[in-house]
Amino acid sequence: MSRKRLVQGLVWLGLTLLPLFIGEWQTLQLAQFLTYGLFAMSLALAWGRLGLLSFGHALFFGLGAYAMALATMGRLPGLEAFPSSWLGLALACLVPWATAQLLGFFLFHGRGLRGAYFGITMLALAVLAERLTQGTAWLGGLNGLIGVPPLALGLDGGGPALLDPLPTYWVMLGVAFAVFLGLEMLLASSRGLAMTAVRENEDRLGFLGYDVAAIKRHGFALSAAIAGLAGALFASQFGFVSPKLIGFGLSAEVLIWTALGGREMLLAAFFGALLLSWTETVLAGLLGAYWLLALAALLVLSVLFFERGFVAGILTLLSRGRRPGRR
Amino acid sequence: MTLLAVEGLEKRFGGVQALAGLSLSLDEGGLLCLLGPNGCGKTTFFRVLSGETAADAGRIDFADRRLEGEGPAGRARLGIARKLQTPGLFAALTVAEHLALAAASPAAHGPVDAAALLARVGLGEHAETPAGRLSHGQRQWLEIAMLLALRPRLLLLDEPTAGMTRAETRRTAALLRELNDKDGVAAIVIEHDMAFVRELDVAVAVMLQGRVVATGSYAEVGRDPLVRELYLGKRA
């Protein structure tokens, strides 16, 4: 086993055992942060691998959260009697995936949008979605939807539900680990190699015969599906969805988590989101609104000393030899 | 048998006529050096041929098929592989990953022995080195190796020896000769380095203001009054 794999294994093992040493309330909070970690991994895939800096990635997180809420609260026309968590999870992946496929078709094919133009378009779409959600009564308007049920095992929405902190935490961690493993396997394959090549030099990749627009579209859609899954898991835990989950605020937050963690390393982005969300709760208690200043200072320091991310820097040091950004 | 036939190619960028009725042909397994002063349309010709930009007029036939509308990926799949003027690599990928990427491409025409290919271009010891850490000459060779891994029918090499040392240039000429003689890979090479062109000793086409004005061997073209004027200036 390589040293890098050993470090990764220890991080996951540490996260598995962590709730045994902390209180129930903190476990529940960390379980929510795990969904942020999953969300950050989805952005790391789009931004760190494909070079798609999305300023509006919460669009997909929010779509997933709302899909979950509508399905499990029986608000989907024709499916009122079938408030299944499984249906919610499926829709939470499918709707953002299809949305990203459609967006990708318009944004990447033809002349294609790149860099800041793509980022700004995504920002505009997220803001638009936030406004639309605020104004749609079916989606709960400004107040959002309250009373999203927890994940339930039964196909009809009944059966054992995920209520206790410890099982909730481990299920969330299990999902995050499964997604991490799946993405690592994808990135180690020739498809993953092509995705990294898009980030490095997409024009050159085209001259090698690859359909760059299709690689970007499929990768972006996969990232959107994972973000949607994160949104759904968040909604089922939090019991509440609001327009804030689909707009600019959360889009900016996930960018900061991913940048500080390390956009080119999935585990770094994931762990960065956990660490920063936890730090936020601690520092917000100590500093109040000045917490944002502390976050800004952290971001500046990270950019100065860990260009590829703070957590990625540490993980790389521990793995020895490899510089951040390498798989 | 003719592999490439270009007829009356025209391309204008605003007020600049980059290609003005360019015509040339290349046989299967042929090797041609394209010479000409800066701005005469050599790279524009490669851009049009590789599908990066469309011609305003004229026709290109490649392997008995008229090329029309395909982008760079489509042309690559047909077997046209282009080396860019500055090395077009993926800095974070290793040397071996570059070849794996090419071998897995939809444009790859058959299996490739990556280790043998790397040894051939002198990068056998560097398989695990990220491309960003290679010297300039090694990058040029890696890009050529990556294109060879596609097993193309036509190689377009835009100044392959730019920035190379004398020894590296000689080695590149030898490699190109070997590729052409042994593997039968057809190639068009844009080059400014006359020593390299002399060393290659292949057919030469001289371009001026968007068209071919002289063709022949290096010696024949060197005796052409127009070419002498272009490269040596007018006698006072």
Interface residues (C-beta under 8 A of the other chain):
Chain A: S190 L193 A194 T196 A197 R199 E200 N201 D203 R204 L205 G206 F207 L208 G209 Y210 D211 V212 G325 R326
Chain B: S50 G71 P72 A73 A76 R77 A81 R82 L84 G88 L89 F90 A91 A92 L93 E97 A100 L101 A102 A104 S105 P106 A107 A108 P130 M146 L150
